[in-house]
């Protein structure tokens, strides 16, 4: 890592180095579920037990992006001109494909899988902004990506906790139709789910707005205007997905049983804590943004 983090002069050519960088990017893109290496995500999210899906979408994605940032921005800083265009393309494809395909799904876990692909595109905006190492605002790209990861982790844990409670044993009820009437059966759960969905859509006064605003602002400050515009358009398309789920929970009648899902104490506590965090950060984000910048400063970026 120390060798590649400084400018190196390679005799003849550096084809093997470029191939190695390309393979690294493929592996990292697969781990973060960036398009076109995302094909495993919907099937795995739907087929895995909901707690496992929640872990993959939160801790797994956070660790993968931490490695992505560490390797690309630190180890391969001297080769930034080689990998920046690849990250730009990965971000755009993830934003567009994730947002568009999400609205065509009928299974909630598959919906959230494609949503996670779109969110990976937003985080890649921060990585792309951080790649402009000659810009004085490159550090904002790292800070915005880290902030997005933290806020998205809380949102996805809360969302999948509610989906798991509604789905019941064996995730037997994870289709969109199974959420119908949730507002009447469990209004508190439906309200919490609404908060998480609005945050993922990037609505003001939620942590999701802070996250999306941060990465888009970082792109604009590094003059990546095209990708910032694409991200804003993808956010508008993705909002339709979250609206579909909210309409199903609040405005449609339940099919079959009217039984309210059981909410264990610790599950309710986790959902409540996630809702409070989402709203507090959305209303008063300064303390978290200052803490993130402090971490970046301590890391020497």
TORKEMAR-988898 format. One line per 2 residues: number of its first residue (from 1); their letters; for each residue x, y, z of C-alpha. Coordinates in steps of 0.05 Angstrom, whole numbers, plus 5000, padded with zeros to 4 digits. Layout:
NUM	A	X,Y,Z ~ ...
% end
This chain:
1	XX	5000,5000,5000 ~ 5057,5048,5017
3	XX	5091,5033,4951 ~ 5030,5048,4908
5	XX	5009,5109,4949 ~ 5067,5148,4920
7	XX	5081,5164,4847 ~ 5121,5108,4815
9	XX	5158,5107,4749 ~ 5149,5041,4713
11	XX	5197,5021,4658 ~ 5167,4998,4592
13	XX	5093,4993,4611 ~ 5048,4979,4669
15	XX	4996,4934,4637 ~ 4998,4883,4694
17	XX	4988,4938,4745 ~ 4927,4964,4707
19	XX	4899,4893,4702 ~ 4909,4885,4777
21	XX	4873,4950,4791 ~ 4817,4929,4746
23	XX	4809,4862,4781 ~ 4810,4898,4849
25	XX	4754,4944,4826 ~ 4713,4885,4800
27	XX	4719,4850,4868 ~ 4702,4912,4907
29	XX	4643,4929,4861 ~ 4617,4858,4871
31	XX	4620,4866,4947 ~ 4584,4933,4948
33	XX	4532,4908,4896 ~ 4548,4960,4844
35	XX	4521,4951,4773 ~ 4538,4909,4732
37	XX	4562,4864,4789 ~ 4497,4867,4828
39	XX	4460,4807,4798 ~ 4468,4766,4862
41	XX	4436,4818,4907 ~ 4360,4812,4896
43	XX	4360,4735,4900 ~ 4405,4733,4961
45	XX	4365,4788,4997 ~ 4300,4752,4983
47	XX	4324,4682,4998 ~ 4363,4696,5062
49	XX	4329,4702,5130 ~ 4311,4775,5143
51	XX	4362,4784,5200 ~ 4417,4758,5154
53	XX	4393,4805,5099 ~ 4395,4863,5148
55	XX	4466,4845,5167 ~ 4489,4841,5094
57	XX	4456,4907,5077 ~ 4486,4943,5136
59	XX	4550,4915,5165 ~ 4570,4879,5102
61	XX	4561,4939,5057 ~ 4596,4985,5107
63	XX	4657,4940,5111 ~ 4659,4933,5035
65	XX	4657,5008,5024 ~ 4709,5020,5079
67	XX	4756,4974,5040 ~ 4736,5008,4975
69	XX	4754,5077,5003 ~ 4818,5053,5036
71	XX	4844,5017,4974 ~ 4824,5068,4921
73	XX	4836,5134,4955 ~ 4897,5115,4997
75	XX	4933,5057,4964 ~ 4918,5076,4892
77	XX	4921,5151,4899 ~ 4977,5157,4849
79	XX	4935,5119,4797 ~ 4872,5160,4808
81	XX	4866,5179,4734 ~ 4862,5105,4717
83	XX	4806,5084,4764 ~ 4765,5149,4771
85	XX	4727,5138,4704 ~ 4710,5067,4725
87	XX	4680,5091,4791 ~ 4641,5145,4753
89	XX	4610,5092,4708 ~ 4595,5045,4766
91	XX	4561,5102,4804 ~ 4517,5122,4745
93	XX	4497,5051,4727 ~ 4481,5035,4800
95	XX	4438,5098,4808 ~ 4398,5086,4744
97	XX	4390,5011,4745 ~ 4376,5007,4820
99	XX	4323,5062,4818 ~ 4288,5038,4756
101	XX	4286,4963,4771 ~ 4265,4974,4843
103	XX	4197,5003,4822 ~ 4181,4940,4781
105	XX	4186,4891,4840 ~ 4129,4863,4882
107	XX	4170,4830,4938 ~ 4190,4880,4992
109	XX	4258,4848,5003 ~ 4274,4851,4929
111	XX	4251,4923,4928 ~ 4299,4939,4984
113	XX	4354,4899,4948 ~ 4349,4943,4886
115	XX	4343,5003,4932 ~ 4409,4983,4964
117	XX	4441,4982,4895 ~ 4417,5053,4884
119	XX	4444,5074,4951 ~ 4511,5042,4932
121	XX	4511,5090,4872 ~ 4501,5149,4919
123	XX	4559,5127,4963 ~ 4602,5119,4900
125	XX	4588,5193,4888 ~ 4629,5207,4950
127	XX	4684,5160,4926 ~ 4686,5194,4859
129	XX	4689,5263,4892 ~ 4746,5238,4936
131	XX	4784,5217,4874 ~ 4794,5290,4854
133	XX	4857,5293,4897 ~ 4879,5360,4868
135	XX	4815,5393,4892 ~ 4815,5424,4962
137	XX	4746,5394,4972 ~ 4767,5322,4960
139	XX	4763,5308,5034 ~ 4689,5324,5033
141	XX	4679,5264,4987 ~ 4708,5217,5039
143	XX	4669,5250,5096 ~ 4603,5248,5057
145	XX	4612,5175,5038 ~ 4627,5156,5111
147	XX	4567,5196,5135 ~ 4522,5163,5083
149	XX	4546,5094,5105 ~ 4530,5108,5178
151	XX	4461,5137,5165 ~ 4442,5084,5114
153	XX	4463,5029,5162 ~ 4414,5055,5215
155	XX	4358,5062,5164 ~ 4367,4993,5134
157	XX	4369,4959,5202 ~ 4305,4993,5223
159	XX	4270,4978,5157 ~ 4289,4904,5154
161	XX	4270,4896,5227 ~ 4199,4918,5211
163	XX	4197,4875,5148 ~ 4219,4815,5189
165	XX	4165,4828,5241 ~ 4111,4833,5187
167	XX	4138,4773,5148 ~ 4133,4727,5208
169	XX	4165,4659,5216 ~ 4203,4636,5155
171	XX	4192,4703,5119 ~ 4127,4675,5093
173	XX	4095,4743,5083 ~ 4147,4789,5050
175	XX	4107,4811,4989 ~ 4081,4881,4981
177	XX	4010,4856,4990 ~ 4028,4830,5060
179	XX	4040,4902,5083 ~ 3969,4922,5067
181	XX	3931,4948,5127 ~ 3993,4953,5170
183	XX	3972,5024,5190 ~ 3908,4996,5220
185	XX	3938,4933,5250 ~ 4002,4964,5278
187	XX	4001,5040,5269 ~ 4065,5049,5308
189	XX	4103,5001,5262 ~ 4073,5033,5201
191	XX	4093,5102,5225 ~ 4164,5079,5239
193	XX	4168,5046,5170 ~ 4143,5111,5139
195	XX	4199,5150,5173 ~ 4251,5101,5146
197	XX	4223,5103,5076 ~ 4219,5179,5074
199	XX	4291,5182,5098 ~ 4314,5134,5044
201	XX	4277,5177,4993 ~ 4318,5237,5018
203	XX	4262,5278,5049 ~ 4283,5340,5089
205	XX	4285,5335,5165 ~ 4308,5263,5161
207	XX	4378,5233,5162 ~ 4370,5210,5089
209	XX	4367,5282,5065 ~ 4432,5298,5102
211	XX	4465,5237,5070 ~ 4443,5250,4999
213	XX	4455,5325,5003 ~ 4526,5311,5028
215	XX	4548,5266,4971 ~ 4514,5309,4918
217	XX	4546,5372,4947 ~ 4614,5338,4947
219	XX	4605,5321,4873 ~ 4586,5393,4856
221	XX	4645,5421,4895 ~ 4692,5377,4855
223	XX	4657,5399,4790 ~ 4626,5331,4775
225	XX	4562,5365,4754 ~ 4536,5310,4707
227	XX	4537,5255,4759 ~ 4505,5301,4810
229	XX	4447,5315,4763 ~ 4439,5241,4749
231	XX	4438,5227,4824 ~ 4382,5278,4835
233	XX	4340,5248,4779 ~ 4352,5177,4806
235	XX	4329,5201,4874 ~ 4263,5225,4845
237	XX	4252,5159,4809 ~ 4269,5120,4872
239	XX	4219,5160,4913 ~ 4163,5124,4875
241	XX	4187,5058,4905 ~ 4180,5083,4976
243	XX	4113,5115,4960 ~ 4087,5047,4936
245	XX	4105,5015,5002 ~ 4074,5071,5043
247	XX	4010,5070,5003 ~ 4005,4995,5014
249	XX	4015,5002,5089 ~ 3967,5060,5100
251	XX	3916,5064,5045 ~ 3901,4992,5025
253	XX	3860,4940,5063 ~ 3893,4876,5087
255	XX	3882,4811,5050 ~ 3863,4752,5092
257	XX	3880,4755,5166 ~ 3877,4819,5206
259	XX	3926,4793,5258 ~ 3975,4845,5282
261	XX	4048,4824,5279 ~ 4079,4811,5347
263	XX	4134,4860,5367 ~ 4186,4832,5417
265	XX	4215,4882,5466 ~ 4285,4886,5437
267	XX	4258,4892,5366 ~ 4214,4949,5386
269	XX	4272,4982,5423 ~ 4316,4976,5361
271	XX	4263,5006,5316 ~ 4249,5063,5365
273	XX	4323,5079,5372 ~ 4331,5080,5296
275	XX	4271,5127,5287 ~ 4298,5175,5340
277	XX	4367,5175,5309 ~ 4338,5186,5239
279	XX	4297,5246,5261 ~ 4350,5277,5307
281	XX	4403,5275,5254 ~ 4354,5303,5203
283	XX	4337,5362,5248 ~ 4405,5374,5280
285	XX	4459,5344,5235 ~ 4516,5389,5255
287	XX	4544,5346,5311 ~ 4549,5284,5266
289	XX	4580,5322,5208 ~ 4632,5354,5255
291	XX	4649,5286,5283 ~ 4658,5257,5213
293	XX	4704,5314,5193 ~ 4744,5304,5256
295	XX	4754,5230,5239 ~ 4778,5250,5170
297	XX	4826,5300,5200 ~ 4854,5248,5249
299	XX	4862,5200,5191 ~ 4906,5251,5157
301	X	4861,5265,5097
% end
